[in-house]
Amino acid sequence: MLTHVGDDLLGHLWLCLCMGLRVAEACRVEDLECRDGYLIVGAKASKTRSRRVITMLEGHQRYADMVRPQTNLRDRMERLREASGVKVWPRNCMRHTAASHWLNYYQDEQKAALHLGHSPAMLHRHYKALVTQSESEEFFGLWARKTPSQ
């Protein structure tokens, strides 16, 4: 998907697929803020109505700067999936992908749960041991290499 996404949708893709925000949270850009290396999900954006402060990886400010309100998101994401050759798209798959990789990154259920905005029990039940450490390194490496209009 990263090789097919346009700059207009890259910020949204980063929020959902890399940072693990729920689509509804990512669409409330007026309640998201990036500063000092953190993505702040305001209480109005969060499903749980609790503010979250998420550490951004080094070099990810460029993605944060691309976050914009989205129009026709469903149709545009469908076109991106088709262009990328993605045939199966389970509900919340971007968040689930991100959660699995962040759990590997943190190596700490509590930290990963805080990042995602739910309980460690939920994280453990749904995301533990779904990807390997090397797969997570490759996943985050893709984001490190991707540049706008690439």
N, C-alpha and C positions, 0 to 999 in steps of 0.2 A: 504494500500500500504506500510505503514511503517513496517508492520510485514513481508512483503515478499521481500523488496528491499535488494539487496546485497550491501556491502560496496563500490563496484566499481561504483554504480549508486546513492548512497545516497547523495553525494555532489550536484549532478545535481538536484535530486528531491528536496533537501532543497532550492536551488536557485529558482526553479520554483514554487513549491507548498507552501513553507513557506515564502520565501522572496518576491515572486511575480514577478520575472523577466520573461520577455518574453523568450520563448525557444531560439530564435535567440541570445538574449543577454547572456543567460546562456551558450551558446555554444562558445562564444568568451572569453574564460577564460583568455587569454593573456591580455585582457583589463579589467579584474576584479582584485581588490586588497582588501585585508582585513587587517585593522590595527586599533589599538586603539579602538576596539569595533565597527567599522564601515565597511560596505561593500561599496566599491567605484566602481561604474559602470562607466567606462571611456567613453568618448564621442564616441570613435570608436565602442564600444559595444552597445551603446544606440540607439534605433530606432529614437529618436528625435535628436540625435547627441549632446545631452547636458549631461554633467557629472552629476551624482547623488551620493550623500553621504547618505547612509541608515544606521540607527542605527540597530545594531544586538542585539538580546535579550541576556541576561546573559546566559552563557553556550553554546552559539551557535558557538563559535570559533572552536569547534571540527568538526562541519559540514563544516565550511569554509576551514579547513585543508584537507578535503576530496574532494574538488573541483578539478577535473582533466579534461583534454580534453576527449571528448567522441567519440567513433567510433561505427558505427552501431546503433546509438541511437534510430532510429525509431523502428527497430526490437526488441531491448532490452526493450524499453518502452512498446511495444505491449505484449511482454512476461510477463512483470511485471503486466500489467493490467489484463491479463488472469489469472495469478497466484493469483491475489488479488480478482478475481471474479467481476471485473468492466466490465459491459456490454455496458454501454453508455458512450461515451467520447466526449463531445462537444468540439469544437474548443476553445482553450485558457482556458479550464476549470481549470487548475492549477492556472493560474494567476488570474482568476475571483474568485476562492476560497480564495486565499491569500488576494486579494483586499478587499473582504467583511470582512475578519477577521481583517485586519490592520485598516480599517475604524473604527471598534468597539474598537480596541486597542487604537488608538490615540484619538478617540472621537473629531476629528477635521478634516474636509474635506481638508483643506489646507495642513496640515502635511501629511495626507495619500496620497494626490495627488503628493506631492513632492517625497515621498517614491516611488511611482509607476511610476513617470515620465509622468504624464498627468494632465489635468486641473481638478480643483474641479468640474466644470460642468459635465465633462465626468464621474467622480467618482460618483457624485450624481445621474446621470441618470442611471448608470448601476449597482451600488453596494449598494446603501443605503437600509437599512432595509431588507437585504436578510438573515441575520443570527442574532441570539440573542446574548446578551452579554455572557450568560452561554455557548453557543455553541462555541464562540470564545475562552473563557477560556479553554474549553475542547480541542480545536484544538491546541492551543499553549502548553497546558499541555502534549499533545502527544509528541511534540518535546522535551520537558524538560525530559521526561522519556526515550525516545529512545536513545540507545547507539549503537555504531558500533558493528556489528556481533551479535546483539541481536535478 
